[in-house]
Amino acid sequence: MASCRNYPFAKNGHFIDGVDEYFNLTWQSNVWLYMDYLPYNGDYGVRLDSLYPKDRHIFQLLGLKGRAVQVLFTAKPKNRLNYHLAVLRHRRKGFDYSHYEKFQGKDAYYYYRDFEHDFLVVRHVVIPSKDNRLTSMVYYVDKDKHMGDGFKMLNYLAEINAQELQLDEGFRNFWQITDCHEDKVDLTFKIRQELTKKEKIVYLQMYTLYENSRGISYAKILTRKDPDSLSLALCPNIYALEYRNGRDQLLHTDTLYLAE
């Protein structure tokens, strides 16, 4: 851990298994990811409190000093283990863009610069938010595994996260996907507040149950301040509701039957 001391991690960061988004309750910010990002398991996944071995060296190469940034997370995705991605939040608003290129999309922009170092290909993306707060996305990969499509994987994430930061659509502590074509049904149900009274943070994860499988449809970070009920528009189906703590321990399961 000594190598990580100079790079503090942002407090109150959360990543829920099966959800392609990172949440930070302190910074009131979201970061979009891909679906093959998983919680850290010792080999790969999203790390919320410690660095991967090469991270610190790469951050220093890019001039990201430990006291000037906070790490939100650093990750290796399950199905694309050849690259790393780390996201950091700058403590200061100023940045020298003189050696950076600017990408201008339809709704958002960001700055980027490419490096090569010790057989690694590195891209540093800097995204200014609407209030000029800065977020860095750091991508690095072994040179012989660098894809022919360049930085396509990173570029998509950089653009959608720039939109999130610059359009200022507001912080969400929930995530939802809709996979039905018929009309959704409005539903209000009680939250098990006895769990949030015992645990500082509870993850509510809702799974659609199919004949031989299930898929996550909704997730929310619950705290003691949340109301005792939740209102959603859902596809008619059978759902499993799981309550888990921040250590991913299952606290309770309910089944919800929603008819058309």
Secondary structure, DSSP 8 states (H G I E B T S, - for coil): -GGGTTS-B-TTEEE-TT-SEEEETTTTEEEE--TT--B--SSSEEESSS--TTHHHHHHHTT--GGGEEEEEEEE-SS-TTEEEEEEEESSS----TT-EEEE-SS-EEEEEEEEETTEEEEEEEEE-TTS-EEEEEEEEEGGG--TTTTHHHHHHHHHHHHHHHTT----SEEE----SS--EEEEEE--HHHHHHSS-EEEEEEEE-SS-EEEEEEEEE-TTS-SEEEEEE-SEEEEEEEEETT--EEEEEEEEE--
